[in-house]
Amino acid sequence: MMKRLIGMAILLFTCTVGLQACSLPQKKTNQATKKDMKTLIVYFSFTAGNTKTIAEKIQKEIGGDIVRLETVKPYPKDYETAVSQGQHEVERRYKPELKPLGVDLKDYDRIIVGSPTWWYKMAPAVLTFLSSNDFTGKEVVPFMTNAGWPGTVIKDMTAEAKRHGATVSDAHEFRFSSNSTHYDKMETPESELTQWINQLKNKRL
Ligand SMILES: Cc1cc2nc3c(=O)[nH]c(=O)nc-3n(C[C@H](O)[C@H](O)[C@H](O)COP(=O)(O)O)c2cc1C
């Protein structure tokens, strides 16, 4: 009798542990499919720090790493000279050499890329970045800032990222003032920026 009781206890113990052991890997798999995306924010900014401001707000809210694109040869300090050099570069689809990023894109699932509008196009530094990297298997989220003439920046950034293997989503435009006394005043409602960032925040793989 005693032997049978001990036998049943061992059987019950084995089944319980066995079932738990069986269910553990299942749980892990479910968690793995819902993991947070590892995000990198890459931006170029020149005039008033507008694109930088948005990039930093994104990072503050959703985390991830952030990198500012820097050209090896800096743009002229005089604004008008820089604007006309910018026009010349955009018209030629010039791709200025960039300083090393300091990160490995392989480590990220999602890359949020910000550009100011330069002569209706993305800034040349952003063109260099998008056209010289492989985004296969990654999600690219383009955003841009402008002063009222957005041109084809989002369309062009989307096409460039796709051409290099990315899936593209959640692209967004942000308008700032065209008045030289306050280029840094955002005209897009702050609530629109908050809503967009929340959308990015809640996104999972
Ligand atoms: C070279 C150059 C060209 C620009 N061309 C445009 C343009 O075509 N359309 C526009 O809306 N704003 C244009 N702007 C204004 C910037 O896109 C706008 O102020 C932007 O928010 C600046 O971002 P940043 O402060 O991050 O550089 C231009 C600025 C520069 C320096």
The ligand as a MOL file (V3000), in Angstrom:
LIG
                    3D

  0  0  0     0  0            999 V3000
M  V30 BEGIN CTAB
M  V30 COUNTS 31 33 0 0 0
M  V30 BEGIN ATOM
M  V30 1 C 20.3460 74.9360 -48.1490 0
M  V30 2 C 18.9590 75.0740 -47.6130 0
M  V30 3 C 17.8840 74.8910 -48.4610 0
M  V30 4 C 16.5760 74.9490 -47.9500 0
M  V30 5 N 15.5490 74.6700 -48.8060 0
M  V30 6 C 14.2720 74.5990 -48.3120 0
M  V30 7 C 13.1950 74.1830 -49.1470 0
M  V30 8 O 13.3460 73.8550 -50.3270 0
M  V30 9 N 11.9420 74.1300 -48.5890 0
M  V30 10 C 11.7150 74.4770 -47.2810 0
M  V30 11 O 10.5700 74.4140 -46.8460 0
M  V30 12 N 12.7380 74.8600 -46.4680 0
M  V30 13 C 14.0060 74.9010 -46.9370 0
M  V30 14 N 15.0390 75.2570 -46.0920 0
M  V30 15 C 14.7350 75.5040 -44.6700 0
M  V30 16 C 14.9430 74.2800 -43.7910 0
M  V30 17 O 14.5010 73.0920 -44.4110 0
M  V30 18 C 14.1810 74.3700 -42.4600 0
M  V30 19 O 14.4720 75.5820 -41.8210 0
M  V30 20 C 14.5260 73.1990 -41.5760 0
M  V30 21 O 13.5940 73.0700 -40.5360 0
M  V30 22 C 15.9100 73.3590 -40.9730 0
M  V30 23 O 16.2180 72.2410 -40.1790 0
M  V30 24 P 17.5340 72.2250 -39.2990 0
M  V30 25 O 17.4450 73.3860 -38.3420 0
M  V30 26 O 17.5060 70.9130 -38.6090 0
M  V30 27 O 18.6880 72.3460 -40.2380 0
M  V30 28 C 16.3550 75.2510 -46.5800 0
M  V30 29 C 17.4580 75.4810 -45.7410 0
M  V30 30 C 18.7430 75.3920 -46.2510 0
M  V30 31 C 19.9210 75.6420 -45.3260 0
M  V30 END ATOM
M  V30 BEGIN BOND
M  V30 1 1 1 2
M  V30 2 1 2 3
M  V30 3 2 2 30
M  V30 4 2 3 4
M  V30 5 1 4 5
M  V30 6 1 4 28
M  V30 7 2 5 6
M  V30 8 1 6 7
M  V30 9 1 6 13
M  V30 10 2 7 8
M  V30 11 1 7 9
M  V30 12 1 9 10
M  V30 13 2 10 11
M  V30 14 1 10 12
M  V30 15 2 12 13
M  V30 16 1 13 14
M  V30 17 1 14 15
M  V30 18 1 14 28
M  V30 19 1 15 16
M  V30 20 1 16 17
M  V30 21 1 16 18
M  V30 22 1 18 19
M  V30 23 1 18 20
M  V30 24 1 20 21
M  V30 25 1 20 22
M  V30 26 1 22 23
M  V30 27 1 23 24
M  V30 28 2 24 25
M  V30 29 1 24 26
M  V30 30 1 24 27
M  V30 31 2 28 29
M  V30 32 1 29 30
M  V30 33 1 30 31
M  V30 END BOND
M  V30 END CTAB
M  END
